[in-house]
Amino acid sequence: MAAFIASFIFVVLAEMGDKTQLLAMAFASRYSARKVLIAVFLATVINHGLAVVVGHFLSVALPMKLISFVASLSFIGFGIWTLRGDKLNGEDKKESRFGPVLTVGIAFFLAEMGDKTQLATVALAVEYKNMINVLMGTTLGMVVADAIGIIAGTVMRKHVPEKIIKWVSAAIFILFGIAGMIKAVR
């Protein structure tokens, strides 16, 4: 259960202001929110499924102390990445002859490749060694974060400055990273 909860929280925090959340928001202005969320769900299951498999094989092939240390460093990196922020580079403007679910799913899958939430999924799979709970947690976290972005993104931006959201998310990543590094060197 800890793997599921941690995975869910980490991805929700990592996704706030992320380019894939911005992409979901942009697509929701063109297609129905329901279709966008279905596409986000399908793309995330496939993308994060690959990430947890990679994390599983890393945890089998390398010493755990090394993996834990690198994973902790990556969480600090995710915190810094969160502060830097992401921008869309026209991914939401490309025309497609496919339907909305496939169009959004493909764009979302490609945008998520190498993204901090995908890399966090690898690190979480290594840390918790529970592929199913990590996959379920990261997938639900992605859908929830993107639903927040679609449904309440514009309202939240009017009342909570984006800078505060970024700083709180980044601080949580960095604190988890520091705690993990301390645990790894003991």
Beta strands, then each sheet from edge to edge (+ up, - down):
end
